[in-house]
């Protein structure tokens, strides 16, 4: 099946009222993506692994320190013993595959170019600027509270709403607990970030196997950072996620029953650039399809974002001004950008 081509404005964040009427200042420039000299694809990036059970016991402070070091040095870590039952994970991944194996006309019922839609299908497209095909297909939707949104979700496959709803409720609990630990790792109140939260968004991602003759000109998804606090990624057993660290592409290979957590743009701002938003991409292969489930909590529109006052002093001046989450998203539509450089608009020098 050939993916339907769509001209996408951005497929890495949820919509915001008024965004579809915004005018663009420029297209996504090639200069945003770092040019890496001597790129080395590592077989194993030795991603830090955090045991989430430690957050519940007497060793919580040690686990928080480990999370802080991972956010500061690697910008990504894996979490085991997170509490999401293995059955819910398997059901979610199986349901994702079933959806993307449906006939095209069934899936395309959810196609929408409206970023304000509560659910939309994003299909593969041709990037004519870089002469590559971006093959990822994604079903993106709001999911908190589940009961408010599940009626908008697919009813085919029949298990979709039940399996997806159970996973979304479980993964949100994990994310809130991790965000509490991240707040403490910055020496902030445990609920500092929690108080900003409003909704929850999920992207079910499908990467078809690629013909070998087209492998050099096909990307799963291009290099980018996420406009999130953190992103939680559940992968199946097929490798594909790559991250930049020490000027090298590093493979983040799947770890059974573990989730990958990485820093997003909003956390970069709150941490005053102590924790950096992770540059990452997804590659495809010629043998197997790949499925991943990305999820993140997002703030309310009027939530005030900016460096935590406790992290600002004479030695560490504020890198960013305060801004609302609405202002952040509106700016993303005015100046289309795929990396954390989108935060440059909120630096004091940008006045």
BAMI-612225 format. One record per atom (N, C-alpha, C): residue in one letter; x, y, z. Coordinates in steps of 0.02 Angstrom, whole numbers, plus 50000, padded with zeros to 5 digits. Layout:
<nodes>
AXYZ
...
</nodes>
This chain:
<nodes>
X500424994050000
X500005000050000
X500445006250000
X500305010849954
X500675017149952
X500345022149998
X500725025050046
X500425029850092
X500145035850054
X499595038350078
X499305044350049
X499745050350063
X499855054550014
X500295060250023
X499905066150050
X500165069150103
X499865075050132
X500395080350141
X500215086550132
X500675092050147
X500575093850220
X501015091450263
X500925092350335
X501255098750359
X500905102550400
X501205108350432
X501685106150487
X501445102050530
X501865099050583
X501495093050609
X501835087650623
X501485081850647
X501735079550714
X502065083950752
X502365081850814
X502055085050876
X501475088050869
X501155090950928
X500415091550915
X500045092650969
X499315093250962
X499125100150939
X498525100750913
X498295107150887
X498125112150941
X498085118450921
X497905123850967
X497425128350930
X496915130650963
X496425134850930
X496755140750896
X496575141950833
X496855147450796
X497475145750758
X497775140050772
X498405138350739
X498325137550665
X497765134750643
X497685133250572
X497615139650531
X497485145350563
X497425151650527
X498065155850530
X498585153150562
X499195156950568
X499575157150503
X499965162550494
X500395162950435
X501095161050454
X501465158250408
X502135155750423
X502655161050408
X503155161450452
X503695166050440
X504205163050392
X504315156450396
X504775153150350
X504665145650354
X504935142150307
X504895134950308
X505445132150351
X505385125850366
X505865122450409
X506555122450376
X507045126250402
X507685126950368
X508145121050381
X508535119450330
X509015114050338
X509525115550391
X509655121950403
X510175123850451
X509995122150523
X509365120450536
X509175118550604
X509485111950625
X509595107550576
X509835100850592
X510595100950594
X510905098750649
X511625099050654
X511965094550603
X512505096950576
X512915092950531
X513435089350573
X513405082850576
X513845079050618
X514425076450578
X515025078250597
X515615075750563
X515795068950591
X515955064350547
X516155057650570
X515605054250608
X514985054250582
X514425051150616
X514575043750626
X514475041450686
X514605034450703
X513965031450731
X513695026350697
X513105022950721
X513315017550771
X513165018750833
X513355013950885
X512855008250887
X513085002350901
X512644996550906
X512214996950969
X512475000151019
X512115000651083
X512325007051118
X511855011551129
X512035017951158
X512085017851233
X512005011951265
X512045011551338
X511585016651371
X510965016651351
X510475021251380
X510405019951455
X510435025151496
X510335024051569
X509655020751582
X509645016051629
X509025012551646
X508855014151719
X508265016851729
X508025018751795
X507505013651819
X507605011151879
X507125006551909
X506605010751946
X506005010951919
X505495015351947
X505265013152017
X505345006852032
X505165004552098
X505555008152152
X506165010452134
X506585013952183
X506275020552205
X505835023352162
X505505029652180
X504995028752236
X504805022552248
X504285021152297
X504555019052365
X505225018352371
X505515015752432
X506035020352462
X506445017652506
X506945021652542
X507505024252497
X507555021752436
X508085023952391
X507835029152340
X507285032452356
X507005037352310
X507505042752292
X507865045252340
X508345050752326
X508885048552277
X509095042252282
X509595039752235
X509305039352164
X508685036952159
X508365036452093
X508265043352063
X508075048252104
X507985055052079
X508645057852054
X509195056552089
X509845058752066
X510025055651999
X509875049151991
X510015045751928
X509615048751871
X508985050351885
X508565053551833
X508845060351814
X509045064251864
X509335070751850
X509965070351808
X510405065651825
X511015064751786
X510855062651714
X510365058151706
X510175055951639
X509895061751598
X509475065951629
X509195071751594
X509735076751575
X510225077551618
X510745082551607
X511275080251557
X511455073851559
X512015071351519
X511815067651456
X511265064051459
X511055060051402
X510415062551370
X509995066051409
X509355068751387
X508845063251373
X509025057051388
X508585051451376
X508755045851425
X508245042051445
X508365036251488
X507795031351479
X507905025151499
X507385020051498
X507135018851569
X506525016751575
X506225015451640
X505945008351641
X506165004551690
X505904997751700
X505494997651765
X505114992351774
X504674991751833
X504234997951841
X503955000151784
X503555006251784
X502835005151806
X502624998951810
X501954997551835
X501414996651782
X501584997651718
X501094996251665
X501104988751653
X500544985351664
X500544978051656
X500744975951585
X501124970551581
X501364968051516
X500774966751469
X500224964351495
X499644962951453
X499374969251421
X499374974851458
X499134981151429
X499614983651374
X500254982551384
X500744984551333
X500634980351270
X500584973851278
X500484969351221
X499834971051185
X499304972251223
X498664973951193
X498704980451153
X499064985351180
X499134991751146
X499514990951080
X500064987451081
X500464986451021
X500084982350969
X499734977150992
X499344973050946
X498784977050914
X498454981150954
X497914985350928
X498174990350877
X498764993150890
X499064997850843
X499194994450776
X499464988550777
X499594984850714
X498934983450679
X498434981250716
X497784979650686
X497504985850650
X497554991650682
X497274997650651
X497624999050586
X498294998850585
X498655000650524
X498634995150471
X498374989350489
X498264984050440
X497564984150411
X497144988750436
X496474989450409
X496504991850337
X495974990750298
X495954993550230
X496055001050231
X496365003650180
X496535010750178
X495925015150188
X495355013350157
X494765017650163
X494515018050235
X494635012850274
X494435012950344
X494875017650385
X495525017250373
X495995021550410
X495915028850390
X495795030050327
X495775036950303
X495155040750326
X494695037350360
X494135040850392
X494385045950443
X494995044850468
X495265049250520
X495785054150494
X495875054150428
X496345059050400
X496065066050406
X496475070650427
X496265077550434
X496875082150431
X496795087650396
X497315092750394
X497205098050448
X496675097050489
X496505101850541
X496885100150605
X497365104150625
X497745102650686
X497335103150749
X496735106150746
X496315106750804
X495885100550815
X495915095850769
X495505089850775
X495725085750836
X495235082750872
X495405078850931
X495725072250912
X495665070250848
X496005064350824
X496135065250749
X496715063250727
X496875063950656
X497415058950635
X497345056650574
X497825052150544
X498315056250503
X498945055250514
X499475058450476
X499825053150435
X499865054150370
X500145049050326
X500835051050301
X501165046450268
X501825047850240
X501785053350188
X502355056650177
X502355062150128
X503055063050099
X503075066250042
X503705067650008
X503975074350031
X504585074350055
X504935080550072
X505335082650012
X505055087049972
X505375088949909
X506005093049920
X506045096649978
X506635100649992
X507255096249999
X507165090650035
X507735086250048
X507725079950005
X507215079549961
X507165073949915
X507155067249951
X506745066750003
X506665060550040
X505925059350051
X505755053050063
X505075051250080
X505045049750155
X504595053050191
X504505051950262
X503935047050270
X504095040950292
X503615035450286
X503165034550347
X503305037750402
X502915036650463
X502175038350452
X501745033950475
X501025035350478
X500835035450552
X500445040350571
X500285041150642
X499545042650652
X499265039550704
X498605041350727
X498695045150793
X498505051450793
X498635055950849
X497975058150881
X497945058050947
X497315059650979
X497405061651052
X496925065551076
X496895067351147
X496595061451185
X496795060951250
X496565055051287
X496485056151362
X496455062451384
X496335063551456
X495835069151466
X495305067551502
X495135060951529
X494895056351475
X495025049851482
X494865044951431
X494125045151412
X493695045551462
X492975045251448
X492735051151407
X493095056651409
X492895062551371
X493065061751296
X493565057851281
X493805057551212
X493705050951176
X493575045451213
X493595038851182
X493055037951128
X492505041751133
X491985041051082
X492215043551014
X492765047451013
X493045049950950
X493535045050919
X493735040050957
X494245035350934
X493935030150888
X494345026550850
X494085021450805
X493695016050843
X493175013650812
X492815007850838
X493035001450803
X493485002150756
X493774996550720
X494534997350719
X494904992550747
X494684986150772
X494244986850836
X493814981950847
X493334982450903
X493654983450971
X494264981150979
X494604981651044
X494954988351054
X494934992751004
X495344998851006
X495205003051069
X494575004751080
X494425009551133
X494595006751202
X494455000351213
X494594997351278
X495344996851289
X495714994051240
X496434992951249
X496824999451253
X496645004151210
X496995010551209
X496835014551272
X496215014451293
X496025018051354
X496395015551415
X496455008951421
X496805006151479
X497545007951478
X497845007851419
X498555009651415
X498655017051431
X498225021351403
X498295028551414
X498235030351488
X497765027351523
X497695028751594
X498315026551633
X498595020851614
X499195018351649
X499805022551634
X499905024351571
X500515027951554
X500505035051581
X499905037951589
X499865044651619
X500105044551691
X499915039351728
X500145038851797
X500915038351800
X501195034751753
X501925034151750
X502245040951736
X501955044551688
X502245051051670
X502205055951728
X501645056251762
X501585060851819
X502105059151872
X502205052751886
X502705050751936
X503405052751914
X503555051951850
X504225053851824
X504315061451827
X503795065151810
X503845072451812
X503935074851884
X503635071451932
X503755073252002
X504485072052020
X504765066551997
X505475065152012
X505925070151977
X505745072051915
X506145077051879
X506125083751915
X505535085651940
X505485091951979
X505965091652039
X505955086152075
X506395085552133
X507125085452112
X507275082552054
X507975082452031
X508245089452018
X507795094152005
X507975101151995
X507945105052060
X507825101552116
X507765104552182
X507155109152185
X506625107252150
X505985110752152
X505485106552192
X504915109652207
X504395105852241
X504175100052198
X503975094552230
X503795088552193
X503245089952142
X502765094152158
X502205095452113
X502305101652069
X502925104052065
X503055110252027
X502795109551955
X502975104051922
X502765103051852
X502045100551850
X501865096351897
X501175093651898
X500655099151896
X500795104551930
X500305109951934
X500175113351867
X500615112251819
X500535115151752
X500095110851707
X500005104451724
X499725099651678
X498975100451668
X498765098751607
X498055098651591
X497865092251555
X498105091451493
X497895085951450
X498425080651439
X498255075951395
X498705070351380
X498585068551307
X499125067551271
X499095066451198
X499495060251181
X499245056351133
X499585050151113
X499645050051037
X500215047451015
X500325046350944
X500515039050933
X500085035350898
X500225028450879
X500585028650812
X501205026550811
X501635027250752
X501755020550717
X501695020650652
X501795014550612
X502295016050557
X502825011850554
X503345012550505
X503345006350460
X503095006850399
X503085000950355
X503804998850337
X503884992450323
X504524990150296
X504634993550229
X505254995050215
X505424998950155
X505754994350103
X505624995650040
X505974992049987
X506714993849989
X507134988849980
X507854989949986
X508104995249937
X507804995549878
X508025000449828
X507875007549848
X507405008549897
X507205015249918
X507465017049987
X507865012650017
X508075013750086
X508475020150096
X508885021950048
X509315027850055
X508925034350052
X508325034150024
X507935040450017
X507285040150058
X507255035550106
X506655034950148
X506845035850221
X506505040350254
X506585041450326
X505965039050362
X506065036550423
X505475035150464
X505175041750486
X505565045650521
X505385052550537
X506035056450542
X506025062650520
X506625066750515
X506865069050584
X507485071450586
X507785073850647
X507365079550676
X507215079050742
X506805084150773
X506865083550849
X506625088550883
X506505088150956
X505745088450965
X505525086451025
X504805086551038
X504615092851078
X504055095951060
X503825101951096
X503435100051159
X503755096051202
X503425093051259
X503815094451323
X503535092451380
X503915092051442
X504395086151437
X504105080251436
X504465074151419
X504035070051372
X504335065651335
X503975060951294
X504115053951321
X503595049951327
X503675042951346
X503535038651284
X504015034551267
X503965030551206
X503975023151223
X503455019651201
X503445012351205
X503595009651136
X504115005551129
X504305002751065
X504134995251063
X504004992751003
X503974985450997
X504684982850994
X504784976850968
X505454973850970
X505884975350909
X505664980050867
X506034981850807
X506424988350819
X507084988450812
X507464994650823
X507294999850771
X507415006150788
X507285011550741
X507415018450769
X507365019150836
X507485025550867
X508225027050870
X508425033050848
X509115035350854
X509115042250887
X509615043350929
X509685049750964
X510385052450954
X510455058950960
X511105062150955
X511405062951024
X512015060551032
X512385061451094
X513125061451078
X513475066451104
X514195067051090
X514325067251015
X513905070850979
X513985071650906
X513975065150868
X513615060250894
X513535053850860
X512805051750862
X512615048150810
X511965044850813
X512025038450853
X511585037750901
X511595031950945
X510925028250938
X510955021750928
X510355017650927
X510085016650998
X509445017951007
X509125016351071
X508705010151058
X509015004451067
X508674998151051
X508134996451102
X507614993151080
X507064991451126
X507304987051185
X507044988651243
X507164984651303
X506494981751323
X506424975151327
X505774972151342
X505434975151403
X504804977251394
X504384979751449
X504664986151482
X505084989651447
X505334996151472
X505085001651425
X505015007651453
X504835013451412
X505445017951407
X505485021651352
X506005026651343
X505715033451360
X506085037251398
X505875044051419
X506395048951395
X506185054351363
X506685059351343
X506425066451354
X506895070951360
X506765077951375
X506475081351314
X505965085751325
X505675089751272
X505815097151282
X505585101151236
X505735108351235
X505495111951298
X504895110251321
X504615113851379
X505045112651441
X505275106551451
X505705105151508
X506375108651500
X506615109351439
X507235113151429
X507155120351454
X506575123251441
X506445130151463
X506385130451539
X505995125951568
X505895126051641
X506545124951678
X506975120651652
X507605119051686
X508145124251672
X507965129551635
X508435134751617
X509035131951578
X508875127351533
X509365124251487
X509835119351522
X509665117451583
X510075112251616
X509935105551585
X509295104251570
X509085098151535
X508915100051464
X509225096951416
X509155099051346
X508685094351308
X508275097351266
X507815093651226
X508185089051178
X507955082851173
X508325077651137
X508205077951062
X508745078551023
X508705077750951
X508675070250935
X508185068350897
X508105061250881
X507775060450813
X507795054350788
X507485052650725
X507305045250726
X506925043150676
X506765036050669
X506975033750600
X507285027950597
X507485025050533
X507035019050518
X507035016950455
X506635011250435
X507105005650412
X506814999750402
X507204994150377
X506824990450323
X507144985650291
X506844982250234
X506484975850253
X506514973950317
X506274967350335
X505644967450377
X505584972150424
X505034972050470
X504704978950477
X504054978850486
X503704984850506
X503864986350579
X503754992650599
X503914994550668
X503324998650695
X503184997650759
X502645001350793
X502925004450856
X502755010650869
X502925013850933
X502335017950957
X502305019051022
X501765022951052
X502085028651091
X502005034851066
X502275040651101
X501705044151138
X501845046351199
X501335049751238
X501645055251280
X501255060351293
X501495065551337
X500915069551366
X501015071851428
X500565076551459
X500745083651436
X500245087851430
X500395094751410
X500045099651457
X500325105751462
X500055110751508
X499405113851482
X499075117451526
X498495121451505
X498735127351464
X498295130051423
X498505135551378
X498785141551415
X498515142951475
X498735148951511
X499295147351561
X499535141151561
X500085139451607
X500705143651590
X501025146351641
X501615150551630
X502235146151628
X502585146551573
X503195142551562
X503795147251564
X504345144751586
X504955148651589
X505415145651642
X506025147951647
X506485145251697
X506205145951767
X506225140551805
X506005140851875
X506435145951912
X506115150251950
X506475155751984
X507035153152028
X506945147252056
X507445144352100
X508085142552062
X508045142151996
X508625140151955
X508985146151926
X508765152151944
X509055158251917
X509455161851971
X510065163651956
X510475167752000
X510995171351958
X511465174751990
X511965178551953
X512395174151909
X512535168151932
X512945163551894
X512535160151839
X511885159451851
X511445156051803
X510865160751786
X510985165751744
X510435170251725
X509915166551683
X509325169451680
X508785166351642
X508945166151568
X508905160151540
X509025159251468
X508415161351428
X507825160451459
X507195161851424
X506765166551466
X506335170251432
X505825174151465
X505245169551483
X504805172051527
X504185168351541
X503715169051481
X503355163751467
X502865163751413
X502325158651430
X501745159651401
X501205154851413
X501275149051363
X500965143451381
X500975137751336
X500625139551270
X500105143651274
X499765145851213
X500245149751168
X500625154351198
X501105158251159
X501615153751126
X501825148551161
X502315143951133
X502035140551071
X501435138051075
X501145134451018
X500975139150961
X500725145050976
X500595149850922
X501235151650886
X501785152250922
X502415153950890
X502655148250845
X502495142050864
X502695136350822
X502365136550754
X501775139450750
X501425139750686
X501645145950647
X501885151050680
X502125156950644
X502815155650615
X503245152350654
X503915150750633
X503995143250635
X503895140150579
X503915132850577
X504615130450591
X504675126050638
X505335123950661
X505275117050691
X505765112750680
X505725105850703
X506185104350762
X506535109450788
X506995108250843
X506875113250899
X507255112450953
X507175116951011
X507375124150995
X507625125450935
X507755132450916
X507115136450915
X506535132950917
X505905136450922
X505855140450986
X506265138651036
X506275142351099
X506655148851094
X507045149751041
X507445155851034
X507015162151034
X506395161451012
X505945167251012
X505815169951082
X505945165751132
X505805167751201
X506435169251241
X506985170351205
X507595172651239
X507545180151249
X507815182851302
X507775190051315
X508035194251257
X508545191851222
X508845195651168
X508405196151107
X507845192251105
X507415192251046
X506915198051046
X506925202251099
X506465208051101
X506635212951045
</nodes>
